[in-house]
Every structure is written in structure tokens, then in C-alpha cells.
Amino acid sequence: MSNKSSKKSFGFYVIYIFAYLHALLPWWLLYIFSDILFILIYYVVKYRRKLVSLNLRNSFPEKSDKEIKNLQKQFYHFLCDYFVETLKMVRMTKEEIGKRMKFTNPDMINELTKTGNSCLLSLGHYGNWEWVTSIGLYIENNVKKGQVYKRLNSRAFDEFFLLVRERCTTKCIEMNEIYRTIILNKKEGNAMVIGFLSDQHPPRYQDEYWTTFLNQDTLTLTGLEQIAAKMGFAIVYLDVKRIKRGYYEGAFKLITTDASKEPKFSIMEKYMRNLEQTILYDPAYYLWSHNKWKFKKQRTE
């Protein structure tokens, strides 16, 4: 299901040792490190600051320059927290991650899969999405747990993130293997719960779906809907909130019990509306450094 190799790269061990040593530190010290990292990333490196500023201005045209600047700084503070929190996962116990990433209604997932049907979990790059993989701890043991991922260009970082993301029984499935994996499990009668991060920009293709998202024309990934509609799967959305530093809470919202019965693109529209509401609740914790609006919609006369 994932890009595993019996022999890890040298780069992986360098990253792992670095992460492990940092993971030994107490939380308060890690967040001091995050505060220092913010100064470097924001003021010295200026990592994607122009892109973040553009995304925020286009998404919130009603906000003043001062409000945009404050929101930008809040985002970079959070991005650094996300980094140290992800490193900490190397040593976090299941009990600790369960304390810090809570799900208010996991019974919804178990109810949808108890008859043998599968459920696709839709979410966005909001809050610490790496910690969401701990949902596997709340799902019945007879249900297969997976998440769709795109292989990173760096082999070392790819191996490291696979290690982190699979710590809580949730297996990674490469994008080009998702159909094959689903079909094989369905033939074997296995119920599945598979997570989809569907807010990246998709490649340009003929059957495009555009919607208005955060005040902008947005080209939307439709793989989640296509797979669920073909298989008759249920779909839920995960609404994540950051309670305080290092603590998150997720609530599941039902989109459909059977995607095959929904009109074309209606599922993606519901997903985008849900994600928009999650972001508007507290915009600082969305991944604004992603070039989501890379493509522009062509206007017809």
C-alpha cells in the first residue's frame, strides 16, 4: 500500500536522528524552538511570503493591510508549530496523541462501515493534518485504514513521512495505486476508511470542476467524488479546530451515505463549502503557502 523499502536511504537516517533528538525535548522547549524558527522563516528566509500575502489578500479583500499582516504572521507561527509537532510524532505514544488530537464523534465512521460498506474521509490542509492519521485508533479493527498520498520528490523525506503517517495503524496508499487497492479490498469483502486531502490544485484536464472558494475561482480535485460514486461509498468531512497550542479537535460531518446517488460535482461542492467554513472560523491554521490558485479560469465571451 505504501512506498516501503527494506533498506532506507542515508538521508532518512539523518532526518530521523534529527527528529528523534528533537522529540526527546519537552513540549515547552519545543515551542520555544518554534518561536525562534518563526523569526528565521518569516524575517530571514521569507519563505513564500509573497504567495501567502497574495492568497490572503485575494481570500479576504475586506480586511485591511494591518489585518492581513497579522494573519500572515499568525500563519507562519502556526507553520513552525506544525513542524515541531510533526517531529514530536516520532516518539509520541498512542495515549499522548489521543489526548492532543481528539475526535468528538468517531462512532459515525463505525456506524457507516459496520455493514461492510466503505467510507471516504475528506479533509483539508488545516490544523495539524499529520495528527489526523490517529483516527485509525478509533476505527474498528476489522476495517482497513488508509490515506491517499503523493510521493515526495525527496526519497529521504518521503520515507520519513511514511514512517510518521503510519504510526497509528493508518496505511499510506499512493495516488496511482488507490483504484487498485480499493478494488482488491472490495473483492475480498473488506470495509475501508480512506482519508483524502482534496484541497490541492489538480492538473488541468478535460472534465474540470470550478467553484467559488474563498472569493476566488478555484479548480477542484474530483478524484474523491469519482471513486466514491463508482463504488457507492459513504463520504464524511472532518471539521478540525485548534483548541490551543498542541491541541486539536475534529468533528465528522456526513456528506452522503452513498455517493453513487448524488448529482455530479455535488459532493465536491459540499466538501468545498465545509472546508471554507472550517477556514473562516480561524483562517490562521490553513496552509496558505500552497499555490492553490495556480490556474486561472478562462472566461468565455
Rosetta silent file (secondary structure, phi, psi, omega in degrees, C-alpha in Angstrom):
SEQUENCE: MSNKSSKKSFGFYVIYIFAYLHALLPWWLLYIFSDILFILIYYVVKYRRKLVSLNLRNSFPEKSDKEIKNLQKQFYHFLCDYFVETLKMVRMTKEEIGKRMKFTNPDMINELTKTGNSCLLSLGHYGNWEWVTSIGLYIENNVKKGQVYKRLNSRAFDEFFLLVRERCTTKCIEMNEIYRTIILNKKEGNAMVIGFLSDQHPPRYQDEYWTTFLNQDTLTLTGLEQIAAKMGFAIVYLDVKRIKRGYYEGAFKLITTDASKEPKFSIMEKYMRNLEQTILYDPAYYLWSHNKWKFKKQRTE
SCORE:     score description
SCORE:     0.000 S_00000001
   1 L     0.000  -26.635 -178.458    0.000    0.000    0.000 S_00000001
   2 L  -128.021  169.756 -177.355    2.883    2.374    0.575 S_00000001
   3 L   -82.362   74.717 -177.008    6.313    3.068   -0.844 S_00000001
   4 L   -99.109  148.707  176.321    8.228    0.910    1.576 S_00000001
   5 L  -139.201  139.299 -179.301   11.741   -0.359    1.141 S_00000001
   6 L   -65.685  -26.500 -179.874   13.627   -2.781    3.356 S_00000001
   7 L  -113.467  114.377  179.699   16.687   -0.562    3.000 S_00000001
   8 L   -80.545  156.760  178.588   16.231    3.099    3.924 S_00000001
   9 L   -74.340  160.605  177.416   18.263    5.870    2.355 S_00000001
  10 H   -61.211  -40.064  179.754   21.110    7.559    4.210 S_00000001
  11 H   -59.646  -35.550  178.536   19.123   10.807    4.154 S_00000001
  12 H   -60.014  -45.418 -177.580   16.268    9.114    6.005 S_00000001
  13 H   -66.327  -34.303  176.102   18.515    8.220    8.944 S_00000001
  14 H   -63.240  -48.198  179.849   19.843   11.803    9.092 S_00000001
  15 H   -64.508  -42.355 -177.136   16.282   13.176    9.229 S_00000001
  16 H   -64.130  -44.642  179.442   15.149   10.509   11.676 S_00000001
  17 H   -62.153  -42.942  177.769   18.014   11.128   14.114 S_00000001
  18 H   -59.897  -46.946 -179.426   17.359   14.882   13.938 S_00000001
  19 H   -65.322  -41.690 -177.447   13.626   14.326   14.561 S_00000001
  20 H   -63.692  -43.120  179.912   14.244   11.808   17.351 S_00000001
  21 H   -63.669  -40.297  178.067   16.588   14.129   19.243 S_00000001
  22 H   -69.149  -34.794 -179.329   14.065   16.960   18.986 S_00000001
  23 H   -67.991  -17.783  176.937   11.258   14.630   20.020 S_00000001
  24 L   -72.367  -20.534 -176.178   13.103   13.988   23.284 S_00000001
  25 L   -74.322  148.520  175.696   12.555   17.619   24.270 S_00000001
  26 L   -68.564  160.730 -175.530    9.569   18.613   26.427 S_00000001
  27 H   -58.794  -42.940 -176.092    6.711   20.451   24.747 S_00000001
  28 H   -61.550  -35.627  179.835    7.518   23.843   26.297 S_00000001
  29 H   -75.249  -35.997  176.362   11.056   23.720   24.934 S_00000001
  30 H   -61.035  -39.031 -179.026    9.872   22.588   21.510 S_00000001
  31 H   -75.096  -25.628  170.061    7.581   25.605   21.292 S_00000001
  32 H   -65.600  -42.988  175.867   10.457   27.929   22.231 S_00000001
  33 H   -59.524  -40.134  177.951   12.323   26.352   19.318 S_00000001
  34 H   -62.344  -40.628  179.090    9.236   27.021   17.160 S_00000001
  35 H   -63.743  -38.452  177.469    9.243   30.696   18.174 S_00000001
  36 H   -69.119  -41.447  179.411   12.886   31.009   17.153 S_00000001
  37 H   -61.202  -37.550  177.239   12.195   29.184   13.906 S_00000001
  38 H   -56.277  -44.593 -179.874    9.402   31.664   13.144 S_00000001
  39 H   -59.849  -42.411 -178.997   11.896   34.550   13.246 S_00000001
  40 H   -68.253  -46.852 -175.840   14.177   32.742   10.795 S_00000001
  41 H   -69.339  -40.414 -173.940   11.425   31.615    8.409 S_00000001
  42 H   -83.683  -45.753 -173.103    9.462   34.863    8.410 S_00000001
  43 H   -94.817  -31.498 -176.192   12.092   37.589    8.671 S_00000001
  44 H   -97.532  -60.783 -178.817   15.270   35.984    7.300 S_00000001
  45 H   -72.776  -34.537 -178.123   14.315   33.273    4.802 S_00000001
  46 L    56.103   47.905 -175.494   10.957   34.941    3.978 S_00000001
  47 L   -58.915  111.607  175.593    9.597   31.571    2.883 S_00000001
  48 L    50.405   32.810 -175.975    6.887   32.133    0.251 S_00000001
  49 H   -64.089  -37.643  179.608    5.826   35.393    1.864 S_00000001
  50 H   -64.674  -41.402 -179.963    4.676   36.947   -1.413 S_00000001
  51 H   -66.888  -44.002  179.478    2.498   33.932   -2.216 S_00000001
  52 H   -61.717  -44.407  179.153    0.997   33.824    1.287 S_00000001
  53 H   -61.771  -43.414  179.266    0.249   37.538    1.181 S_00000001
  54 H   -62.680  -46.469 -179.637   -1.384   37.219   -2.257 S_00000001
  55 H   -60.881  -41.772 -179.020   -3.530   34.253   -1.169 S_00000001
  56 H   -69.210  -42.312 -179.470   -4.694   36.059    1.957 S_00000001
  57 H   -64.864  -41.343  179.826   -5.485   39.329    0.165 S_00000001
  58 H   -70.421  -31.590 -178.899   -7.474   37.563   -2.536 S_00000001
  59 H   -79.092  -30.572 -176.759   -9.327   35.442    0.016 S_00000001
  60 L  -129.994   68.274 -177.599  -10.148   38.336    2.353 S_00000001
  61 L   -63.515  -19.072 -178.671  -10.498   41.506    0.257 S_00000001
  62 L   -80.389  -12.574 -177.017  -12.467   43.133    3.075 S_00000001
  63 L   -84.290  148.007  178.497   -9.518   43.003    5.508 S_00000001
  64 L   -75.846  167.314  177.764   -7.132   45.908    5.982 S_00000001
  65 H   -59.215  -38.796  179.232   -3.394   45.708    5.286 S_00000001
  66 H   -64.879  -41.755  178.974   -2.772   45.516    9.028 S_00000001
  67 H   -65.328  -40.284  178.083   -5.223   42.624    9.442 S_00000001
  68 H   -64.005  -42.967 -179.717   -3.631   40.746    6.542 S_00000001
  69 H   -63.258  -43.065  178.657   -0.159   41.265    8.020 S_00000001
  70 H   -64.109  -41.371  179.151   -1.277   39.996   11.435 S_00000001
  71 H   -65.345  -38.345  177.802   -2.959   36.975    9.856 S_00000001
  72 H   -61.252  -44.908  179.446    0.180   36.272    7.850 S_00000001
  73 H   -65.701  -40.760  177.057    2.318   36.260   10.991 S_00000001
  74 H   -59.889  -39.650  179.007   -0.165   34.023   12.793 S_00000001
  75 H   -63.336  -46.320 -178.292    0.044   31.564    9.907 S_00000001
  76 H   -67.102  -34.518  173.124    3.851   31.422    9.981 S_00000001
  77 H   -59.256  -45.622 -179.968    3.798   30.955   13.753 S_00000001
  78 H   -66.103  -40.453 -179.452    1.462   28.013   13.254 S_00000001
  79 H   -58.045  -38.029  177.696    3.537   26.584   10.382 S_00000001
  80 H   -70.490  -37.051  174.634    6.521   26.404   12.722 S_00000001
  81 H   -62.807  -42.665  177.992    4.356   24.755   15.392 S_00000001
  82 H   -57.036  -40.791 -178.599    3.212   22.222   12.774 S_00000001
  83 H   -62.863  -50.483 -177.601    6.860   21.445   12.042 S_00000001
  84 H   -70.854  -32.365  177.379    7.866   20.740   15.664 S_00000001
  85 H   -66.340  -36.001  178.335    4.625   18.859   16.339 S_00000001
  86 H   -69.528  -39.404  175.435    5.324   16.606   13.373 S_00000001
  87 H   -61.320  -39.363 -177.793    8.848   15.915   14.621 S_00000001
  88 H   -62.948  -25.488 -178.715    7.407   15.048   18.025 S_00000001
  89 L   -59.611  -23.219 -179.022    5.293   12.308   16.424 S_00000001
  90 L   -57.574  -33.061 -177.072    8.396   10.142   16.162 S_00000001
  91 L  -118.915   -0.528 -178.240    8.158    9.422   19.908 S_00000001
  92 L   -67.327  134.348  175.183    4.557   10.255   20.827 S_00000001
  93 L   -77.749  164.026  177.497    2.655    7.386   22.389 S_00000001
  94 H   -62.863  -32.990  178.906   -0.837    6.497   21.185 S_00000001
  95 H   -67.366  -40.671 -178.298   -2.167    7.753   24.509 S_00000001
  96 H   -69.743  -44.093  179.460   -0.490   11.136   24.119 S_00000001
  97 H   -67.838  -30.959  175.453   -1.621   11.720   20.558 S_00000001
  98 H   -66.638  -29.449  177.796   -5.117   10.609   21.584 S_00000001
  99 H   -75.701  -33.384 -173.638   -5.067   13.294   24.270 S_00000001
 100 H   -96.253  -22.315  175.994   -3.906   16.015   21.900 S_00000001
 101 E  -122.799   94.573 -176.040   -5.915   15.088   18.760 S_00000001
 102 E   -99.653  147.036  174.827   -9.469   14.301   19.862 S_00000001
 103 E  -117.666  125.448 -172.401  -12.401   13.233   17.706 S_00000001
 104 L   -77.717  -28.781 -175.499  -15.815   14.109   19.093 S_00000001
 105 L  -140.792   57.151  179.904  -17.919   11.590   17.154 S_00000001
 106 L   -64.053  -16.660  178.617  -15.863    8.664   15.758 S_00000001
 107 H   -61.753  -24.698  177.964  -18.948    6.451   16.145 S_00000001
 108 H   -59.983  -42.488 -179.807  -20.235    7.989   12.916 S_00000001
 109 H   -65.664  -45.108 -179.013  -17.440    6.256   10.989 S_00000001
 110 H   -66.342  -32.512  177.467  -18.018    2.910   12.699 S_00000001
 111 H   -68.311  -39.061 -179.141  -21.751    3.140   12.057 S_00000001
 112 H   -70.647  -25.966 -175.571  -21.201    3.746    8.329 S_00000001
 113 H  -103.993   -3.880 -173.634  -18.816    0.783    7.998 S_00000001
 114 L   -67.597  -22.400  178.979  -20.474   -1.779   10.278 S_00000001
 115 L   -90.356    2.820  178.021  -22.473   -3.280    7.375 S_00000001
 116 L   101.874   -7.277  177.494  -19.314   -3.793    5.316 S_00000001
 117 L   -77.378  163.019 -178.862  -19.503   -0.621    3.214 S_00000001
 118 L  -105.963  161.875 -176.314  -16.531    1.710    2.986 S_00000001
 119 E  -134.305  132.619  174.865  -16.207    5.366    3.890 S_00000001
 120 E  -101.082  130.658 -178.070  -14.001    8.070    2.400 S_00000001
 121 E  -101.434  119.044 -178.656  -12.838   10.746    4.800 S_00000001
 122 E  -105.000  135.649  177.942  -12.422   14.207    3.263 S_00000001
 123 E  -153.853  175.365  179.023  -10.389   16.957    4.904 S_00000001
 124 L  -122.824  178.115  177.672   -8.108   19.851    4.068 S_00000001
 125 L   -80.931   72.510 -177.313   -4.653   21.110    4.970 S_00000001
 126 E  -132.357  138.499 -174.803   -5.953   22.717    8.123 S_00000001
 127 L    65.187 -157.524  177.062   -4.574   22.356   11.639 S_00000001
 128 L   -92.962   90.534 -177.722   -2.093   19.535   12.049 S_00000001
 129 L   -67.651  -18.646  175.956   -3.300   17.166    9.347 S_00000001
 130 L   -66.717  -36.582 -179.112   -0.468   14.763   10.185 S_00000001
 131 H   -72.211  -18.609  179.314   -2.083   14.094   13.571 S_00000001
 132 H   -63.589  -21.608  178.325   -5.392   13.246   11.890 S_00000001
 133 H   -60.531  -16.160  178.662   -3.849    9.876   10.987 S_00000001
 134 H   -70.623   -4.655  176.305   -4.555    8.908   14.603 S_00000001
 135 H   -57.971  -26.291  178.847   -8.201    8.343   13.574 S_00000001
 136 H   -58.223  -23.999  179.625   -7.065    4.788   12.940 S_00000001
 137 H   -72.935  -17.338 -175.461   -7.002    4.281   16.709 S_00000001
 138 L  -105.152   -4.912 -176.938  -10.775    4.868   16.896 S_00000001
 139 L   -95.806  144.335 -178.649  -11.901    2.688   13.993 S_00000001
 140 L   -53.179  144.881 -174.510  -12.930   -0.942   14.435 S_00000001
 141 L   -63.754  -27.037 -177.742  -10.079   -3.419   13.986 S_00000001
 142 L   -81.159   -1.223  179.860  -11.801   -5.291   11.143 S_00000001
 143 L   -99.989  131.889  177.861  -11.861   -2.126    8.991 S_00000001
 144 E   -75.453  134.795 -179.197   -8.886   -1.320    6.766 S_00000001
 145 E  -114.665  132.880 -179.253   -7.484    2.173    7.343 S_00000001
 146 E  -150.032  167.831  175.090   -5.668    4.149    4.692 S_00000001
 147 E  -144.607  138.733  179.564   -4.773    7.591    3.419 S_00000001
 148 E   -81.434  134.914  178.003   -4.005    8.736   -0.091 S_00000001
 149 E  -141.915  155.956  175.827   -0.646   10.397   -0.520 S_00000001
 150 L  -104.038  126.920 -177.258    1.559   11.738   -3.297 S_00000001
 151 L   -60.240  133.138  179.208    5.138   10.524   -3.218 S_00000001
 152 L   -75.974  152.385 -179.401    7.580   13.311   -2.352 S_00000001
 153 L   -65.506  -33.561  178.879   10.419   14.120   -4.725 S_00000001
 154 L   -84.699  119.629  179.681   12.931   13.599   -1.936 S_00000001
 155 H   -61.532  -41.085 -177.444   13.280    9.903   -1.145 S_00000001
 156 H   -63.090  -47.519  179.388   14.568   10.645    2.370 S_00000001
 157 H   -68.403  -33.857  177.445   11.639   12.912    3.297 S_00000001
 158 H   -62.439  -44.757  178.770    9.198   10.511    1.651 S_00000001
 159 H   -65.103  -37.798 -179.722   10.476    7.663    3.819 S_00000001
 160 H   -67.292  -46.291 -178.505   10.332    9.814    6.933 S_00000001
 161 H   -68.875  -30.409  173.261    6.746   10.990    6.387 S_00000001
 162 H   -62.744  -42.116  178.468    5.634    7.442    5.627 S_00000001
 163 H   -60.505  -47.047 -177.986    7.049    6.397    8.991 S_00000001
 164 H   -65.198  -46.337 -173.304    5.250    9.230   10.799 S_00000001
 165 H   -73.127  -17.779 -178.322    1.918    8.807    8.996 S_00000001
 166 L  -103.808   11.700 -177.912    1.713    5.057    9.549 S_00000001
 167 L   -69.465  -25.398 -174.688    2.406    5.081   13.302 S_00000001
 168 L  -110.428   40.074  173.549   -1.295    4.858   14.204 S_00000001
 169 L    72.384    4.641  179.351   -2.302    1.855   12.040 S_00000001
 170 L   -95.959  119.212 -176.083   -3.265    4.011    9.040 S_00000001
 171 E   -88.602  143.681  177.651   -1.505    2.830    5.863 S_00000001
 172 E   -85.929  137.394  179.411   -0.386    5.169    3.080 S_00000001
 173 E  -124.662  121.050  178.630   -1.664    4.497   -0.445 S_00000001
 174 E   -63.409  148.225 -176.148   -0.026    6.150   -3.421 S_00000001
 175 H   -55.263  -41.459 -177.487   -2.367    8.117   -5.680 S_00000001
 176 H   -78.643   -0.738  178.459   -1.735    5.862   -8.669 S_00000001
 177 H  -110.758   -1.322 -171.097   -2.494    2.783   -6.538 S_00000001
 178 H   -64.673  -46.361 -179.561   -5.772    3.922   -4.990 S_00000001
 179 H   -61.580  -46.603 -178.708   -8.165    2.317   -7.508 S_00000001
 180 H   -60.614  -43.792 -179.617   -6.284   -0.972   -7.486 S_00000001
 181 H   -63.563  -43.643 -179.234   -6.185   -1.042   -3.672 S_00000001
 182 H   -65.085  -45.281 -178.676   -9.888   -0.297   -3.339 S_00000001
 183 H   -62.806  -43.247  179.412  -10.944   -2.888   -5.912 S_00000001
 184 H   -61.979  -43.609 -179.856   -8.782   -5.593   -4.318 S_00000001
 185 H   -69.184  -35.262  178.966  -10.191   -4.899   -0.861 S_00000001
 186 H   -67.053  -39.398  177.391  -13.747   -4.769   -2.154 S_00000001
 187 H   -63.440  -33.445  179.660  -13.327   -8.156   -3.824 S_00000001
 188 L   -84.082   -2.093  178.572  -12.056   -9.539   -0.524 S_00000001
 189 L    78.269   21.929 -178.555  -15.056   -8.057    1.286 S_00000001
 190 L   -89.215  128.591  170.287  -13.015   -5.623    3.366 S_00000001
 191 L   -77.698  144.766 -176.551  -14.600   -2.405    4.605 S_00000001
 192 E  -132.087  151.188  166.104  -12.251    0.581    4.333 S_00000001
 193 E  -125.073  117.680 -174.701  -11.840    4.086    5.682 S_00000001
 194 E  -126.244  127.982 -179.401   -9.555    6.140    3.452 S_00000001
 195 E   -88.410  137.632  178.584   -8.541    9.754    4.016 S_00000001
 196 E  -125.235  124.139  168.288   -8.359   12.245    1.147 S_00000001
 197 E   -93.913   99.563 -168.405   -6.734   15.681    1.269 S_00000001
 198 L  -106.441   22.715 -177.286   -8.629   17.151   -1.668 S_00000001
 199 L  -106.736   10.412  173.311   -7.733   20.853   -1.483 S_00000001
 200 L   -75.958  164.932  174.190   -4.575   20.839   -3.608 S_00000001
 201 L   -79.095  133.968 -179.618   -4.682   22.269   -7.102 S_00000001
 202 L   -86.018  168.460  171.591   -5.338   19.471   -9.632 S_00000001
 203 L   -70.478  156.898  176.713   -3.750   19.099  -13.068 S_00000001
 204 L   -72.688  130.971  179.199   -5.634   20.657  -15.962 S_00000001
 205 L  -148.513  172.829 -170.322   -7.868   18.090  -17.605 S_00000001
 206 L   -68.629  -44.574 -175.890  -10.957   17.981  -19.791 S_00000001
 207 L   -90.971   74.540 -173.937  -13.610   17.225  -17.185 S_00000001
 208 L   -91.160  150.740  173.727  -12.894   20.192  -14.937 S_00000001
 209 L  -126.060  117.841  177.717  -14.899   21.429  -11.980 S_00000001
 210 E  -108.403  143.330  174.658  -14.625   25.067  -10.974 S_00000001
 211 E  -143.997  167.774  173.726  -16.243   26.640   -7.943 S_00000001
 212 E   -91.890  120.185 -176.498  -16.007   29.861   -5.973 S_00000001
 213 E  -136.165  120.158 -177.414  -13.892   29.238   -2.887 S_00000001
 214 L    54.076   47.775  175.852  -12.704   31.993   -0.561 S_00000001
 215 L    68.010   16.267 -176.961  -13.792   34.652   -3.062 S_00000001
 216 E  -134.435  145.764  170.729  -11.793   33.103   -5.904 S_00000001
 217 E   -63.830  126.611 -171.682  -12.447   30.905   -8.926 S_00000001
 218 E  -132.718  122.771  174.143  -10.977   27.576   -7.845 S_00000001
 219 E   -78.347  131.000 -167.674  -10.188   24.469   -9.854 S_00000001
 220 L  -119.701  136.195  172.667  -11.106   21.481   -7.696 S_00000001
 221 L   -63.480  136.586 -178.421   -9.863   17.905   -7.425 S_00000001
 222 L  -120.524    6.714 -177.898  -12.679   15.453   -8.143 S_00000001
 223 H   -59.748  -38.795  178.010  -10.981   12.095   -7.511 S_00000001
 224 H   -55.327  -49.864 -178.483  -12.691   11.723   -4.133 S_00000001
 225 H   -67.636  -43.473 -177.602  -16.130   12.022   -5.711 S_00000001
 226 H   -60.706  -45.458 -179.563  -15.347    9.873   -8.742 S_00000001
 227 H   -65.382  -47.941 -177.193  -14.076    6.965   -6.661 S_00000001
 228 H   -64.249  -39.212 -179.409  -16.908    7.130   -4.124 S_00000001
 229 H   -67.049  -39.208 -179.588  -19.585    7.422   -6.833 S_00000001
 230 H   -67.178  -35.051 -175.386  -18.213    4.459   -8.752 S_00000001
 231 H   -98.285  -10.171 -177.348  -18.070    2.286   -5.630 S_00000001
 232 L    72.146   32.333 -177.540  -21.155    3.561   -3.809 S_00000001
 233 L   -82.694  158.424  170.805  -19.096    4.615   -0.789 S_00000001
 234 E   -81.873  156.401  177.241  -20.126    6.948    2.015 S_00000001
 235 E  -134.791  132.203  173.962  -18.302   10.268    2.433 S_00000001
 236 E  -124.841  155.646  176.624  -17.758   12.300    5.583 S_00000001
 237 E  -110.117  141.159  177.895  -15.981   15.612    6.116 S_00000001
 238 E  -104.263  112.696  177.204  -13.658   16.233    9.059 S_00000001
 239 E   -91.405  113.792 -175.809  -14.021   19.684   10.604 S_00000001
 240 E  -105.714  139.259  173.561  -10.836   20.425   12.569 S_00000001
 241 E  -130.097  143.087  174.630  -10.356   23.145   15.162 S_00000001
 242 E   -91.268  114.217 -176.895   -7.234   24.159   17.032 S_00000001
 243 E   -75.506  -47.133  174.233   -8.205   24.355   20.690 S_00000001
 244 E  -163.747 -178.819 -177.034   -4.857   25.729   21.849 S_00000001
 245 L   -57.535  118.528  177.427   -1.204   25.207   21.113 S_00000001
 246 L    84.506    9.162 -179.990   -0.644   21.488   20.618 S_00000001
 247 E  -136.754  130.745 -178.133   -4.307   20.511   20.969 S_00000001
 248 E  -133.330  159.503  178.058   -6.857   19.863   18.209 S_00000001
 249 E  -139.959  135.039 -179.632  -10.389   18.585   17.936 S_00000001
 250 E  -121.533  137.524  177.655  -12.113   17.006   14.950 S_00000001
 251 E  -124.812  131.673 -179.681  -15.834   16.535   14.281 S_00000001
 252 E   -86.369  137.774  177.868  -17.194   14.384   11.452 S_00000001
 253 E  -125.147  126.608 -177.519  -19.955   15.732    9.221 S_00000001
 254 E   -72.488  129.392  172.826  -21.858   13.434    6.894 S_00000001
 255 E   -96.923  -46.330  176.569  -21.804   14.406    3.210 S_00000001
 256 E  -163.210  149.533  175.093  -23.541   11.301    1.847 S_00000001
 257 L   -88.506  -15.438 -179.722  -24.180    7.665    2.746 S_00000001
 258 L  -153.125  101.254 -175.401  -23.985    6.640   -0.934 S_00000001
 259 H   -65.653  -22.285 -178.777  -22.052    8.772   -3.388 S_00000001
 260 H   -68.328  -15.503 -178.213  -23.458    6.902   -6.386 S_00000001
 261 H   -97.757    2.096 -176.304  -26.840    8.559   -5.764 S_00000001
 262 L   -97.452  146.408  176.184  -25.527   12.136   -5.766 S_00000001
 263 L   -61.466  153.138 -178.512  -25.526   14.541   -8.766 S_00000001
 264 L   -57.821  133.354  178.277  -22.205   15.088  -10.494 S_00000001
 265 L    71.699   -4.678 -179.066  -19.903   17.503   -8.631 S_00000001
 266 H   -66.869  -33.240  179.211  -22.407   17.979   -5.782 S_00000001
 267 H   -67.203  -43.874  179.751  -20.122   16.110   -3.376 S_00000001
 268 H   -66.627  -33.181  177.533  -17.133   18.293   -4.208 S_00000001
 269 H   -65.788  -43.046  177.687  -19.283   21.389   -3.806 S_00000001
 270 H   -64.324  -40.286  178.054  -20.350   20.247   -0.324 S_00000001
 271 H   -60.949  -47.061 -178.052  -16.738   19.456    0.527 S_00000001
 272 H   -65.303  -36.499  178.351  -15.544   22.893   -0.557 S_00000001
 273 H   -67.843  -40.645  177.388  -18.304   24.639    1.386 S_00000001
 274 H   -63.354  -45.494 -179.987  -17.447   22.657    4.522 S_00000001
 275 H   -63.280  -39.466  178.933  -13.742   23.396    4.146 S_00000001
 276 H   -60.257  -42.821  178.655  -14.479   27.076    3.603 S_00000001
 277 H   -65.519  -37.817  176.235  -16.427   27.212    6.869 S_00000001
 278 H   -59.941  -45.883 -177.842  -13.564   25.488    8.698 S_00000001
 279 H   -67.723  -44.072 -176.935  -11.101   28.081    7.395 S_00000001
 280 H   -64.156  -27.526  178.782  -13.329   31.102    8.052 S_00000001
 281 H   -60.714  -40.585  177.101  -13.727   30.049   11.689 S_00000001
 282 L  -159.071   90.693 -170.493   -9.991   30.688   12.209 S_00000001
 283 H   -63.787  -20.636 -172.433   -8.033   31.371    8.987 S_00000001
 284 H   -61.707  -22.129 -170.089   -4.542   31.300   10.529 S_00000001
 285 H  -101.924   18.331  174.266   -4.368   27.499   10.555 S_00000001
 286 E   -97.257  157.162 -177.067   -4.837   26.843    6.827 S_00000001
 287 L   -82.900   80.000 -177.741   -1.895   26.084    4.512 S_00000001
 288 L   -73.038  -14.569 -179.783   -1.666   29.480    2.803 S_00000001
 289 L   -81.131   -3.605  177.185    1.810   28.747    1.438 S_00000001
 290 L   -83.589  137.509 -178.204    0.357   26.233   -1.022 S_00000001
 291 L   -82.242   64.898 -174.351   -0.110   27.550   -4.574 S_00000001
 292 L   -65.845  -35.383 -175.761   -3.753   26.502   -4.675 S_00000001
 293 L  -100.472   42.936 -179.502   -4.838   29.136   -7.184 S_00000001
 294 L   -63.219  -39.586 -177.524   -2.114   28.381   -9.698 S_00000001
 295 L   -97.893  144.083  178.819   -4.589   28.065  -12.562 S_00000001
 296 L  -110.697  139.905 -179.218   -6.933   30.817  -13.691 S_00000001
 297 L   -72.513  132.784  179.175  -10.353   30.178  -15.135 S_00000001
 298 L   -81.931  124.973 -179.747  -10.703   31.106  -18.767 S_00000001
 299 L   -86.002  135.301  176.693  -13.591   33.454  -19.313 S_00000001
 300 L  -100.562  140.787 -179.654  -15.818   32.966  -22.335 S_00000001
 301 L   -71.961    0.000    0.000  -17.370   35.961  -24.071 S_00000001
